[in-house]
Amino acid sequence: MPHALEIAGMVCPNNVFLAPMAGYTNLPFRQMCEELGAGLTFTEMVSAKGLHYGSEETKLLLLHGTSSLVAEGSVCPPPASGVERRTMLNSPVGCERAAIGALASATGVAAVPAAATGVGEGVRPQPIAATGVGEGVRPQPIAAQIFGSDPEIMREACESEALKDFDLIDINMGCPMPKIVKNGEGSALMENFSLAEKVISSCAKSGKRISVKFRVGISEDTKCAAEFARLCEGAGACLITVHGRTREKIYAGPCDFDEIAAAKNAVNIPVIANGGVWNAKDMQKTLDRTGADGVMVARAALYRPAVFAELTGREEPPLLPLFLKELEETERLYGERFALVFMRKMAAFYLKGKRGGARGKQRLFAAQTLAEVASLACELLSFE
Ligand SMILES: Cc1cc2nc3c(=O)[nH]c(=O)nc-3n(C[C@H](O)[C@H](O)[C@H](O)COP(=O)(O)O)c2cc1C
């Protein structure tokens, strides 16, 4: 059963976490997952270099419920997104392809030609209305994820204003995207233990709680979860998340529970198991086989955010009101243009495997206004 989890003095209401997902885990989505039961949510990965160079777009990825940016109703451009690609709608594996586009937006790397995305062109900054978020006390801790490989720039990011309100900062050491790896970032740090150690210890000097998310290894022959877990703990991390697949596997195939278990047995800090949790049965199996302190859920949350209600033993709420609330919040924070693209995509996720889902997706993608998306959602999602 889910239980509260303490991480270096920070208490999460439960041990079922929402994973960082580039292009998806924006503020309204994270808030919805929290309401559904997620014990801790992570922003998508943001570039430490982007923060160093003052990129407004990078800062925007770090909006949270008490952001002064949000509360003050500042001018805020919708996040660029390269993620509107139909491939992602067809299978869970499609998400990883979408991630390439989304990561490109986070990193400024043009992974797909802008023309192919249909978004981000001619989009103007939009004023954000006073939102109502940003006031009051946060109900639970929040986490951000950063990536980079320069120890000083990473530490500077941890100390930055943009990250000041986050209770935990996670370092991405698992990203398989070639453009990231080529820069020596993400999973490349698992091939360079000494630099990984420097990055973590430099970040820990910021005084923030630091966690690391990594994979069981680069390839089947070079699995090293226990060794890397020890390195993280020794360098000052207070939490690790182990994705049970190698970099070579990207997001496909079963997870290696033995490797996650080895990491758990190697350290005294909490260990979160990630990969392949789609329902309560998967979660139990993952916890039993790894001995981990909790689980982190990624793709299941896109297709069925109510998975958090299932995993935390709550009654699953109907989908439609959640969808409409997310739509409203997304528009309010990021503007109609972004919300249209994003919410069409989210609705399409929800339709996967449903009767008439393929036709529903076509109709959604033909929608030109948010009102149309809302009305189609009422028609298509109300059979729940
Ligand atoms: C669309 C997408 C975007 C992702 N973005 C990130 C990211 O920004 N940072 C990260 O550490 N992992 C990222 N991941 C990996 C997930 O956090 C997670 O490790 C992976 O999907 C395995 O979990 P799952 O089997 O529950 O999906 C992403 C995955 C997907 C599908």
The ligand as a Tripos MOL2 file, in Angstrom:
@<TRIPOS>MOLECULE
LIG
   31    33     1     0     0
SMALL
NO_CHARGES

@<TRIPOS>ATOM
      1 C1          7.2080   11.8450  -23.7730 C.3       1 LIG1
      2 C2          8.2520   11.5180  -22.7670 C.ar      1 LIG1
      3 C3          9.0560   12.5160  -22.2560 C.ar      1 LIG1
      4 C4         10.0370   12.2160  -21.3120 C.ar      1 LIG1
      5 N1         10.7900   13.2220  -20.7730 N.ar      1 LIG1
      6 C5         11.6520   12.9480  -19.7530 C.ar      1 LIG1
      7 C6         12.3250   13.9960  -19.0750 C.ar      1 LIG1
      8 O1         12.1600   15.1960  -19.3610 O.2       1 LIG1
      9 N2         13.1740   13.6380  -18.0690 N.ar      1 LIG1
     10 C7         13.3690   12.3330  -17.6950 C.ar      1 LIG1
     11 O2         14.1380   12.0620  -16.7590 O.2       1 LIG1
     12 N3         12.7200   11.3400  -18.3160 N.ar      1 LIG1
     13 C8         11.8570   11.6220  -19.3000 C.ar      1 LIG1
     14 N4         11.1450   10.6110  -19.8740 N.ar      1 LIG1
     15 C9         11.2920    9.2380  -19.3390 C.3       1 LIG1
     16 C10        10.2520    8.9670  -18.2490 C.3       1 LIG1
     17 O3         10.4090    9.8470  -17.1500 O.3       1 LIG1
     18 C11        10.3480    7.5250  -17.7370 C.3       1 LIG1
     19 O4         11.6330    7.3020  -17.2430 O.3       1 LIG1
     20 C12        10.0750    6.4930  -18.8420 C.3       1 LIG1
     21 O5          9.0030    6.8720  -19.6710 O.3       1 LIG1
     22 C13         9.7930    5.1160  -18.2410 C.3       1 LIG1
     23 O6          8.6330    5.1410  -17.4340 O.3       1 LIG1
     24 P1          7.2190    4.5040  -17.9560 P.3       1 LIG1
     25 O7          7.5270    3.0910  -18.3810 O.co2     1 LIG1
     26 O8          6.3050    4.6200  -16.7610 O.co2     1 LIG1
     27 O9          6.7770    5.3230  -19.1320 O.co2     1 LIG1
     28 C14        10.2030   10.8780  -20.8600 C.ar      1 LIG1
     29 C15         9.3870    9.8780  -21.3790 C.ar      1 LIG1
     30 C16         8.4240   10.1710  -22.3100 C.ar      1 LIG1
     31 C17         7.5620    9.0610  -22.8360 C.3       1 LIG1
@<TRIPOS>BOND
     1     1     2 1
     2     2     3 ar
     3     2    30 ar
     4     3     4 ar
     5     4     5 ar
     6     4    28 ar
     7     5     6 ar
     8     6     7 ar
     9     6    13 1
    10     7     8 2
    11     7     9 ar
    12     9    10 ar
    13    10    11 2
    14    10    12 ar
    15    12    13 ar
    16    13    14 ar
    17    14    15 1
    18    14    28 ar
    19    15    16 1
    20    16    17 1
    21    16    18 1
    22    18    19 1
    23    18    20 1
    24    20    21 1
    25    20    22 1
    26    22    23 1
    27    23    24 1
    28    24    25 2
    29    24    26 1
    30    24    27 1
    31    28    29 ar
    32    29    30 ar
    33    30    31 1
@<TRIPOS>SUBSTRUCTURE
     1 LIG1         1 GROUP 0 **** ****
